[in-house]
Amino acid sequence: MRFDEGEDLIYVVRKHWLVFVGNVLIIIFGAVLPLIVLRLLPGGILSSLSLQNAAELLAFLYILWLLFLWQMFFILWTTYYLNVVVVTNQHIIDIRQGGLFSRELTTARLEKVQDVTIDTEGLLQTIFRMGDLTIETAGESENIKITQAADPERARKAILNAHSGAAEGGQTDSL
């Protein structure tokens, strides 16, 4: 990502890694589930087809299923990695990757930041230090929000520090 002259990266916020791991576990379960179902099926169901044709057909369908799951993994990784909020010493840039070929970019001047709110609910979010981060900005643009952000308190401090530095016209420290 290219920045304007004199613009420096301060902080990058993305979803917590636990969100991605949860999705990967679902994909792994989806890869193992057909094998479990096939093992539990009574032998009479497959005996209507010749044994060799049934095995070839099931292997082909299972490989197609694995290709579909691989594609889902790739899409999940792409959206996880590219959905970020970038904080610089001049702007807050929200990049939302909607799919492989869909991206939305929202930019707000750092001076327009009015409030940064963190919403942490539940034991899991408290233990793993994750939560929803909402950045309220002045003007007609909508608020910038990243759900299940990693370490939202640190991100909040970085944004408020950068905001105070931008309001004073000075430099900010990166975290």
C-alpha positions in Angstrom: 0.0 0.0 0.0 1.4 3.4 -0.9 1.0 6.4 1.3 1.1 10.1 0.7 4.5 11.8 1.1 5.2 12.3 4.8 2.6 9.7 5.8 3.8 6.9 8.0 2.3 3.6 9.1 1.4 3.5 12.8 -0.8 0.5 13.3 -2.6 -2.3 11.5 -5.8 -3.9 12.9 -7.2 -7.1 11.6 -9.5 -9.8 13.0 -8.2 -12.1 15.7 -6.4 -15.2 14.5 -8.9 -17.3 16.5 -11.6 -16.4 14.0 -9.6 -17.8 11.1 -8.7 -20.9 13.1 -12.4 -21.5 13.8 -13.2 -21.4 10.1 -10.3 -23.7 9.3 -11.6 -26.3 11.8 -15.0 -26.2 10.1 -13.3 -26.9 6.8 -11.3 -29.8 8.3 -14.5 -31.2 9.7 -16.1 -30.9 6.3 -13.2 -32.8 4.8 -13.4 -35.7 7.3 -17.3 -35.9 7.4 -17.7 -37.7 4.1 -15.3 -40.4 5.3 -17.2 -40.9 8.5 -20.5 -41.0 6.7 -19.2 -43.5 4.2 -17.8 -45.7 7.0 -21.2 -45.7 8.8 -23.3 -46.5 5.7 -24.5 -50.1 5.5 -22.8 -52.1 2.8 -26.1 -52.8 1.0 -26.5 -49.3 -0.3 -23.3 -49.4 -2.3 -23.8 -52.9 -3.5 -26.4 -51.8 -6.1 -23.5 -50.4 -8.2 -20.6 -52.6 -9.1 -17.9 -52.3 -6.5 -15.3 -50.8 -8.8 -17.6 -48.2 -10.3 -18.8 -47.2 -6.9 -15.3 -46.8 -5.5 -14.3 -44.7 -8.6 -17.4 -42.5 -8.4 -17.0 -41.9 -4.6 -13.4 -41.1 -5.0 -14.2 -38.6 -7.8 -16.9 -37.0 -5.8 -14.7 -36.8 -2.7 -11.9 -35.1 -4.7 -14.4 -32.6 -6.0 -15.5 -32.0 -2.5 -11.9 -31.5 -1.3 -11.3 -29.0 -4.2 -14.4 -27.1 -3.1 -13.1 -27.0 0.5 -9.7 -25.9 -0.7 -11.3 -23.0 -2.6 -13.3 -22.1 0.5 -10.0 -22.1 2.5 -8.4 -19.8 0.0 -11.3 -17.4 0.1 -11.4 -17.4 3.9 -7.6 -16.7 4.1 -7.9 -13.9 1.5 -10.7 -12.2 3.3 -9.0 -12.7 6.7 -5.6 -11.3 5.6 -6.9 -8.4 3.5 -9.7 -7.1 5.8 -7.7 -4.5 7.7 -7.9 -1.1 9.3 -4.6 0.8 8.6 -3.8 3.7 10.9 -1.3 6.2 9.6 -0.2 9.6 11.0 -2.7 11.3 8.6 -5.5 8.8 7.8 -7.5 5.8 8.9 -8.0 3.4 6.0 -10.6 0.7 6.2 -10.1 -2.1 3.6 -12.9 -4.6 3.4 -12.3 -7.6 1.1 -15.8 -9.0 0.3 -14.5 -11.9 -1.8 -11.8 -12.7 -4.3 -12.8 -9.8 -6.6 -14.6 -7.4 -4.3 -12.9 -4.7 -2.3 -14.2 -1.6 -0.5 -11.9 1.1 0.7 -12.9 3.8 3.1 -10.6 6.6 4.2 -11.1 9.1 7.0 -8.7 11.9 8.0 -7.3 11.3 11.5 -8.5 14.7 12.7 -12.1 13.7 12.0 -12.0 10.9 14.6 -14.4 11.7 17.4 -14.5 8.5 19.4 -13.1 4.9 19.5 -15.3 2.3 21.1 -14.4 -1.3 22.1 -17.1 -3.9 22.7 -15.9 -7.1 24.3 -18.5 -9.7 25.3 -18.1 -13.1 26.8 -15.3 -15.1 28.4 -13.7 -16.2 25.1 -13.3 -12.6 23.9 -11.9 -11.5 27.3 -9.4 -14.4 27.5 -8.1 -14.0 24.0 -8.2 -10.1 24.0 -10.5 -9.7 21.1 -13.6 -7.5 20.5 -15.4 -5.2 18.2 -13.6 -1.9 17.4 -15.7 1.1 16.2 -14.1 4.3 15.1 -16.6 7.2 14.9 -15.8 10.0 12.5 -17.2 13.4 11.9 -19.0 14.1 8.7 -21.2 12.0 6.5 -19.0 9.0 6.2 -20.1 5.9 8.1 -18.2 4.7 11.1 -15.3 2.3 10.6 -15.9 -1.0 12.4 -13.9 -4.2 12.6 -15.6 -7.1 14.4 -13.6 -9.6 16.5 -10.4 -7.4 16.2 -7.2 -8.6 17.7 -6.1 -6.7 20.8 -8.7 -3.8 20.4 -7.4 -2.0 23.5 -3.9 -1.6 21.9 -5.5 -0.5 18.7 -7.6 2.0 20.5 -4.6 3.5 22.2 -2.7 3.7 18.9 -5.6 5.4 17.2 -6.1 7.9 20.0 -2.4 8.6 20.2 -2.2 9.2 16.5 -5.3 11.4 16.6 -3.9 13.6 19.4 -0.6 13.8 17.4 -2.5 14.8 14.2 -4.6 17.3 16.1 -1.4 19.0 17.5 0.3 18.7 14.2 3.2 16.7 15.7 4.6 13.3 15.3 3.2 10.2 16.9 4.9 7.1 18.2 4.1 3.8 16.6 3.2 0.8 18.8 
